[in-house]
Amino acid sequence: MIPALKFVHIAGLAIWCAGLLMLPMLLARADNPVREGEAARMRIFAHHAYNACVSPAAVIATVAGGALLFGRWAFEPWMFAKLGLIGLLVVLHAYVGHCVARLGEAG
């Protein structure tokens, strides 16, 4: 059970982090379109990527990580450092979501 849970946690974290790296590039591309209609496509793609891929991966990574934390009782000093980094990821996730929403409203 624990190896499968670890796999789910690491896969969710990889998708979450990759999405948080990809979305700012999409938003920058939407600000400087090369072709007609490209900005609208980038905004729609960023919106769907955030809502359908990155946010569910964040929830899956967080839930699986919490289950691993309490399943192994790993309350070690390194775990608290890791939880601090996860807090930074959550703040970055919220900021990117705000930027996606603001760009979608601005048109």
Sequence and secondary structure as in RCSB ss.txt:
>XXXX:A:sequence
MIPALKFVHIAGLAIWCAGLLMLPMLLARADNPVREGEAARMRIFAHHAYNACVSPAAVIATVAGGALLFGRWAF
EPWMFAKLGLIGLLVVLHAYVGHCVARLGEAG
>XXXX:A:secstr
 HHHHHHHHHHHHHHHHHHHHHHHHHHHHHHS SSTTHHHHHHHHHHHHIIIIIHHHHHHHHHHHHHHHHHHT  
 HHHHHHHHHHHHHHHHHHHHHHHHHHHHHH 
